[in-house]
């Protein structure tokens, strides 16, 4: 009888130990330190826009956020999000800024954000990745592609570059600015700098 009780107690202890070990292994597998953590730095990064016009019509978006997240070390497993505050447009001219913020252009009251959300990362070179995704402005989305490049494998430093161009009239921007002739093509250019702040380096295909 005592032997049976001892055997049962030993079995319970073994099950508890095995369960604890499994939890520790799972926790270790999911620990943030085991995956690359990439941070987009505001310093040195810019998001600009430009449209051909009879006078200069270009500037920057001063308020934005961008992230690249990785669930593993696979360079093609990333997800990129860019969120631009449309009312942060800055041309250096209050009159131009007000017109661009109005419902005739960015319509910032109804559509406060311009966004890019990636749908696929594809390695295109030893240190380059093509980032396909959806660019959304005024509630209308279209596919666009950016380029994510790493400055030397293992350095943890990289950049995201690209130009998202669109026909403004396809996005409901049908009006012009008095006395200024404006082309239909609008470009939003991204030049972002990033670095790996923790975790192991990304793994590129050889």
C-alpha beads as a LAMMPS data file, in Angstrom:
LAMMPS data file: protein, C-alpha beads

206 atoms
205 bonds

1 atom types
1 bond types

-500.0 500.0 xlo xhi
-500.0 500.0 ylo yhi
-500.0 500.0 zlo zhi

Masses

1 110.0

Atoms # bond

1 1 1 0.000 0.000 0.000
2 1 1 2.783 2.391 0.965
3 1 1 4.679 1.441 -2.194
4 1 1 1.652 2.344 -4.324
5 1 1 1.327 5.711 -2.576
6 1 1 5.022 6.370 -3.075
7 1 1 4.807 5.471 -6.752
8 1 1 1.797 7.758 -7.201
9 1 1 3.571 10.635 -5.444
10 1 1 6.647 10.102 -7.609
11 1 1 4.476 10.146 -10.740
12 1 1 2.837 13.410 -9.692
13 1 1 6.248 14.987 -9.055
14 1 1 7.536 13.844 -12.448
15 1 1 4.481 15.247 -14.207
16 1 1 4.919 18.577 -12.440
17 1 1 8.602 18.727 -13.389
18 1 1 7.846 17.871 -17.003
19 1 1 5.092 20.493 -17.149
20 1 1 7.379 23.159 -15.697
21 1 1 10.125 22.272 -18.163
22 1 1 7.673 22.535 -21.058
23 1 1 6.518 25.956 -19.892
24 1 1 10.108 27.149 -19.596
25 1 1 10.938 25.916 -23.090
26 1 1 7.865 27.598 -24.540
27 1 1 8.655 30.811 -22.706
28 1 1 12.217 30.711 -24.017
29 1 1 11.008 30.103 -27.593
30 1 1 8.762 33.145 -27.417
31 1 1 11.164 35.423 -25.566
32 1 1 11.679 38.757 -27.340
33 1 1 15.457 38.372 -26.989
34 1 1 15.298 35.430 -29.395
35 1 1 13.969 37.497 -32.324
36 1 1 15.386 40.629 -33.975
37 1 1 13.872 43.868 -32.676
38 1 1 14.100 46.628 -35.291
39 1 1 13.583 50.290 -34.444
40 1 1 12.960 53.006 -37.030
41 1 1 14.781 56.149 -35.904
42 1 1 13.333 59.616 -36.477
43 1 1 16.830 61.037 -36.691
44 1 1 17.940 60.964 -40.309
45 1 1 14.546 59.743 -41.542
46 1 1 12.156 61.729 -43.723
47 1 1 8.798 61.320 -45.424
48 1 1 8.295 63.822 -48.226
49 1 1 5.678 64.594 -50.827
50 1 1 5.891 66.381 -54.143
51 1 1 3.635 67.263 -57.058
52 1 1 4.681 69.010 -60.228
53 1 1 3.165 72.477 -60.385
54 1 1 3.734 75.899 -61.886
55 1 1 5.271 76.866 -58.538
56 1 1 7.086 74.699 -56.025
57 1 1 4.644 72.345 -54.308
58 1 1 6.580 69.951 -52.131
59 1 1 7.358 69.438 -48.488
60 1 1 7.468 66.976 -45.628
61 1 1 5.159 65.181 -43.251
62 1 1 6.511 66.052 -39.818
63 1 1 4.526 63.543 -37.745
64 1 1 4.607 59.836 -38.487
65 1 1 5.321 56.434 -37.009
66 1 1 6.918 53.424 -38.669
67 1 1 7.569 49.899 -37.422
68 1 1 9.143 46.699 -38.698
69 1 1 8.376 43.633 -36.597
70 1 1 9.762 40.110 -36.847
71 1 1 8.332 36.929 -35.261
72 1 1 11.509 35.053 -36.258
73 1 1 14.968 35.630 -37.735
74 1 1 13.741 34.944 -41.284
75 1 1 14.218 38.199 -43.208
76 1 1 11.096 37.451 -45.269
77 1 1 8.886 37.103 -42.167
78 1 1 8.721 40.843 -41.431
79 1 1 5.720 43.133 -41.210
80 1 1 6.027 46.856 -41.917
81 1 1 3.602 49.612 -40.993
82 1 1 3.887 53.327 -41.752
83 1 1 1.329 55.764 -40.339
84 1 1 1.519 59.417 -41.406
85 1 1 -0.501 62.212 -39.838
86 1 1 -1.848 64.022 -42.895
87 1 1 -2.306 67.321 -41.038
88 1 1 1.443 67.452 -40.367
89 1 1 2.096 68.373 -44.007
90 1 1 4.623 71.192 -44.162
91 1 1 5.476 73.112 -47.332
92 1 1 6.802 76.188 -45.568
93 1 1 3.731 78.131 -46.716
94 1 1 0.654 78.434 -44.501
95 1 1 -1.598 79.059 -47.521
96 1 1 -0.395 75.918 -49.327
97 1 1 -0.589 73.843 -46.135
98 1 1 -4.192 74.908 -45.498
99 1 1 -5.170 74.017 -49.059
100 1 1 -3.477 70.624 -48.876
101 1 1 -5.215 69.847 -45.575
102 1 1 -8.637 70.773 -46.983
103 1 1 -11.226 68.356 -48.362
104 1 1 -9.976 69.172 -51.876
105 1 1 -6.695 67.348 -51.168
106 1 1 -5.732 65.282 -48.105
107 1 1 -9.065 65.925 -46.359
108 1 1 -7.399 65.601 -42.968
109 1 1 -10.581 65.972 -40.918
110 1 1 -12.234 62.935 -42.497
111 1 1 -9.088 60.934 -43.314
112 1 1 -6.431 61.912 -40.779
113 1 1 -3.917 59.196 -41.699
114 1 1 -1.948 58.125 -44.755
115 1 1 -0.778 54.544 -44.278
116 1 1 1.292 51.730 -45.712
117 1 1 0.835 48.137 -44.519
118 1 1 3.032 45.404 -45.911
119 1 1 1.618 42.179 -47.315
120 1 1 4.825 40.397 -48.350
121 1 1 8.597 40.562 -47.816
122 1 1 10.708 39.074 -50.636
123 1 1 14.504 38.879 -50.549
124 1 1 15.868 40.284 -53.815
125 1 1 19.601 40.369 -53.097
126 1 1 22.244 39.514 -50.499
127 1 1 21.115 42.416 -48.261
128 1 1 17.922 43.704 -49.901
129 1 1 14.238 42.916 -49.421
130 1 1 11.303 44.040 -51.559
131 1 1 8.369 45.062 -49.389
132 1 1 4.992 44.813 -51.090
133 1 1 1.990 46.366 -49.419
134 1 1 -1.061 48.591 -49.546
135 1 1 -0.750 52.374 -49.613
136 1 1 -3.922 54.096 -48.363
137 1 1 -4.873 57.745 -48.650
138 1 1 -8.342 59.293 -48.304
139 1 1 -9.688 55.799 -47.655
140 1 1 -8.516 54.477 -51.047
141 1 1 -5.836 51.781 -51.230
142 1 1 -3.469 50.732 -53.986
143 1 1 -0.531 48.306 -54.078
144 1 1 2.951 49.778 -53.731
145 1 1 6.469 48.439 -53.209
146 1 1 9.261 49.733 -50.971
147 1 1 12.852 48.528 -50.610
148 1 1 14.302 47.431 -47.271
149 1 1 18.087 47.162 -47.308
150 1 1 20.629 46.241 -44.656
151 1 1 24.019 47.963 -44.585
152 1 1 26.118 44.858 -44.337
153 1 1 24.931 41.597 -42.803
154 1 1 25.133 41.476 -39.035
155 1 1 25.606 45.228 -38.593
156 1 1 22.026 45.804 -37.468
157 1 1 21.763 48.998 -39.527
158 1 1 19.449 49.438 -42.493
159 1 1 17.098 51.691 -44.418
160 1 1 13.681 51.702 -46.081
161 1 1 13.355 53.655 -49.302
162 1 1 10.750 54.120 -51.984
163 1 1 8.293 56.403 -53.697
164 1 1 4.558 55.793 -53.531
165 1 1 3.051 57.619 -56.506
166 1 1 -0.603 58.063 -57.365
167 1 1 -2.973 60.003 -59.597
168 1 1 -4.606 62.491 -57.246
169 1 1 -7.892 62.463 -59.181
170 1 1 -8.262 58.734 -58.594
171 1 1 -8.237 59.555 -54.871
172 1 1 -10.845 62.304 -55.080
173 1 1 -8.403 65.222 -55.257
174 1 1 -10.061 66.957 -58.168
175 1 1 -9.632 70.601 -57.234
176 1 1 -6.683 72.866 -57.843
177 1 1 -5.144 75.854 -56.146
178 1 1 -6.052 79.292 -57.545
179 1 1 -3.447 80.621 -59.996
180 1 1 -1.337 77.441 -59.659
181 1 1 -1.316 74.734 -62.324
182 1 1 -0.983 71.322 -60.689
183 1 1 -0.139 67.972 -62.327
184 1 1 -2.149 64.861 -61.479
185 1 1 0.769 62.712 -60.273
186 1 1 1.553 63.013 -56.562
187 1 1 4.562 61.327 -54.968
188 1 1 5.086 60.373 -51.333
189 1 1 8.755 59.465 -50.817
190 1 1 9.987 57.442 -47.860
191 1 1 13.564 57.484 -46.572
192 1 1 13.676 55.752 -43.199
193 1 1 16.673 54.705 -41.141
194 1 1 16.534 51.743 -38.795
195 1 1 18.671 49.663 -36.490
196 1 1 18.448 46.397 -34.593
197 1 1 18.210 47.315 -30.925
198 1 1 18.111 43.790 -29.509
199 1 1 17.945 40.147 -30.474
200 1 1 19.971 38.210 -33.051
201 1 1 20.636 39.401 -36.618
202 1 1 18.262 38.645 -39.470
203 1 1 18.949 35.581 -41.582
204 1 1 19.265 36.129 -45.339
205 1 1 19.105 33.347 -47.901
206 1 1 22.493 32.505 -49.356

Bonds

1 1 1 2
2 1 2 3
3 1 3 4
4 1 4 5
5 1 5 6
6 1 6 7
7 1 7 8
8 1 8 9
9 1 9 10
10 1 10 11
11 1 11 12
12 1 12 13
13 1 13 14
14 1 14 15
15 1 15 16
16 1 16 17
17 1 17 18
18 1 18 19
19 1 19 20
20 1 20 21
21 1 21 22
22 1 22 23
23 1 23 24
24 1 24 25
25 1 25 26
26 1 26 27
27 1 27 28
28 1 28 29
29 1 29 30
30 1 30 31
31 1 31 32
32 1 32 33
33 1 33 34
34 1 34 35
35 1 35 36
36 1 36 37
37 1 37 38
38 1 38 39
39 1 39 40
40 1 40 41
41 1 41 42
42 1 42 43
43 1 43 44
44 1 44 45
45 1 45 46
46 1 46 47
47 1 47 48
48 1 48 49
49 1 49 50
50 1 50 51
51 1 51 52
52 1 52 53
53 1 53 54
54 1 54 55
55 1 55 56
56 1 56 57
57 1 57 58
58 1 58 59
59 1 59 60
60 1 60 61
61 1 61 62
62 1 62 63
63 1 63 64
64 1 64 65
65 1 65 66
66 1 66 67
67 1 67 68
68 1 68 69
69 1 69 70
70 1 70 71
71 1 71 72
72 1 72 73
73 1 73 74
74 1 74 75
75 1 75 76
76 1 76 77
77 1 77 78
78 1 78 79
79 1 79 80
80 1 80 81
81 1 81 82
82 1 82 83
83 1 83 84
84 1 84 85
85 1 85 86
86 1 86 87
87 1 87 88
88 1 88 89
89 1 89 90
90 1 90 91
91 1 91 92
92 1 92 93
93 1 93 94
94 1 94 95
95 1 95 96
96 1 96 97
97 1 97 98
98 1 98 99
99 1 99 100
100 1 100 101
101 1 101 102
102 1 102 103
103 1 103 104
104 1 104 105
105 1 105 106
106 1 106 107
107 1 107 108
108 1 108 109
109 1 109 110
110 1 110 111
111 1 111 112
112 1 112 113
113 1 113 114
114 1 114 115
115 1 115 116
116 1 116 117
117 1 117 118
118 1 118 119
119 1 119 120
120 1 120 121
121 1 121 122
122 1 122 123
123 1 123 124
124 1 124 125
125 1 125 126
126 1 126 127
127 1 127 128
128 1 128 129
129 1 129 130
130 1 130 131
131 1 131 132
132 1 132 133
133 1 133 134
134 1 134 135
135 1 135 136
136 1 136 137
137 1 137 138
138 1 138 139
139 1 139 140
140 1 140 141
141 1 141 142
142 1 142 143
143 1 143 144
144 1 144 145
145 1 145 146
146 1 146 147
147 1 147 148
148 1 148 149
149 1 149 150
150 1 150 151
151 1 151 152
152 1 152 153
153 1 153 154
154 1 154 155
155 1 155 156
156 1 156 157
157 1 157 158
158 1 158 159
159 1 159 160
160 1 160 161
161 1 161 162
162 1 162 163
163 1 163 164
164 1 164 165
165 1 165 166
166 1 166 167
167 1 167 168
168 1 168 169
169 1 169 170
170 1 170 171
171 1 171 172
172 1 172 173
173 1 173 174
174 1 174 175
175 1 175 176
176 1 176 177
177 1 177 178
178 1 178 179
179 1 179 180
180 1 180 181
181 1 181 182
182 1 182 183
183 1 183 184
184 1 184 185
185 1 185 186
186 1 186 187
187 1 187 188
188 1 188 189
189 1 189 190
190 1 190 191
191 1 191 192
192 1 192 193
193 1 193 194
194 1 194 195
195 1 195 196
196 1 196 197
197 1 197 198
198 1 198 199
199 1 199 200
200 1 200 201
201 1 201 202
202 1 202 203
203 1 203 204
204 1 204 205
205 1 205 206
